[in-house]
Amino acid sequence: MTFPYIYIRCPCTDVSTSVAGHRPSETVEEDEQQEPTFDPRSRRANFSLYPMEHLLYCEDCHQIRCPKCTIEEVACWYCPSCLFEIPSSSVKSDGGRCVRNCFNCPTCTAPMTVNTLDVESSVLTGPYILACGHCNWTSLEIGMQFERVTNIWGQIALKNRNFPNTLSPSARAFFLDQGSENNSGPETVFAALKSFHSSQLSASDSNNPMLTPSGGFNYNSPSSLARIMSLYTGVGAPGKKSAQRPQIMRESADPSEGLYVTDPVADANVVQKLREQGWAGTTSTAQRNSQPQNPRFVSELLPVPTLLRTKRSKRCGTCRHILVKPEPKVQSTRFKIKLIAISYIPTITLKTLPPSSPSQPATDLNAIRPLRPNQFLLTIKNSLFDALRVTLATPPRTPGPHGHKVTILCPQFEIGPNADLWDEALNGGVTTDDKARTRQNRRLRESSKAKFTDSIMGGEGGVAEAGKVWDRGRNWTTVVLEVVCEQVERKRDRLTEDEDVLEIPILVRMEWDSDAGGDGGVGVERGAEKRELAYWVVIGVGRIATMK
């Protein structure tokens, strides 16, 4: 575990906010005044803490959004190998895989290429094979060659329409008599079994409201809903008993009904093949899951068509506002809309306070000394273009079996706006005189800001005193965090997992004045709107030195 780490709590897991609308207003106001302290060691906290890079921000709700409280929508389907966009209507029929010449190696999952067996010829002529450039596996190892360089997916599907070795000779002869090669595969066995069981369900319970006319079960179709409503309109009421007794369902009796009879010799052949090839010749679980025929041996592996990927857009689960919307083009990696939380809430960093004298040892985050004050520098950086008024609140002692004393020397302070970024962007195409004038104005602002900082800090920078900030910049402020750790005894029967980790919950409350929404037009001033946001932050400082 790397220290320090900072996690932010998403408010979607707060039970009090979800039931606040069902309680009296007086009770809600009392609960807001007495908000309970967030315990980062509780079991619920494991599902509500996220790094800032994983969070989004909703501009309509003015709240932080995590992956659990957002709704994903598929924007497009595409193949990662050929970057070809697949229509959503054909994704289900193709099994979610690319039907072009995009295949992965069944042994190492690397992309495969189409090569010809005639290496000496300058013209690409058949027969063709699929070759892996990583492990040198080719389709010749399974005895598979292709006549055409196109539609290899269809050629593999035709070659794969064979019977498993466990099918009995009588069942094999029955399906061979049914027609062409396209009807002589495991799909025919499954289709016959499905047709048989559908007819059995229709004959045994024809009044089932979930049963569709085709013999299947569909819980989302309008016809199924109509059948359910018929139970309450008098037709097929629960009080009426059917005059006919339901027919007893039976099992399939012959191959025409999907009976799958195994060959007793097949098991002996599998055991003999396992003795010859050994453990190295058997497939792994991942290889069997990626193959449609569930092979047992490596010699039965087939090239795997490339799985399709998706571009997804995200919406807020509360107001359905779009939070993330990628570009529709497959080749583009840009986003039309991307409301990440790091652009709306200040970033927090923590580092150790350097010792005042060389004789004092530096603080080790992997072995923090207990029963003595340890000071850290907490830096809050503003990413908004408005000034922030920040209030940090933390419990006097951290929740948990060991209550460590925590003190923030300056819990209330202001952070300047991140406005100079606009100046740098606007000054990209100005003349030399304008740039010199801009540099002179920036120096004047920095000198006036330094005077303002000295007036706030009492003319002393970098002093760890109550009510004074440690340092201040254009859009960041650093305060001192003082922690006195309790002594932790390491015992096998008492010390739980990460019990010696120092985690500090801090309630961050920020207020700022933003421009009100609406089209003001030219020369029309828009009023300022006061906004505020509060959220919990958990800071993992380090491990406390334990005593054995």
Buried (B, 14 or more C-beta within 10 A) or exposed (E): EEBBBBBBBBBBBBEEEEEBEEEEEEEBEEBEEEEEBBBBBEEEBEEBBBEBEBBBBBBEBEBBBBEEBBEEEEBBBBBBBBEBBBEEEEBEEBEBBBBBBBBBBBBEBEBBEBBBEEEEEEEEEEEBBBBBEEEEBBBEBBEBBBEEBEBBBEBBBEBBBEBBBBBBEEBBEBBEEEEEEEBBBBEBBEEBBEBBBBEBBBEBBEEBBEBBEEBBEEEEEEEBEEBEEBEEEEEBEEEEEEEEEEEEEEEBEEBBBBBBBEBEEBEEEBEEBBEEBEEEBBBEEEBBEBBEBEBBBBEBBBBBBBBBBBBBBBBBBBEEBBBBBBBEEBEEEEBEEBBBBBEBBBBBBBEBBEEEEEEEEEBEBEEBEBEEEBBBBBBBBBBBBBBBBBBBBBBEBBBBEBEBBBBBBBBBBBBBBBBBEEEEEEBEEEEEEEEEEBEEEBEEBEEEBEEEBEEBBEEEBBEBEEEBBBBBBBBBBBBBBBBBBBEBEEEEEEBEEEBBBBBBBBBBBBBBBBEEEEEEEEEEEEEEEEEEBEBBBBBBBBBBBBEE
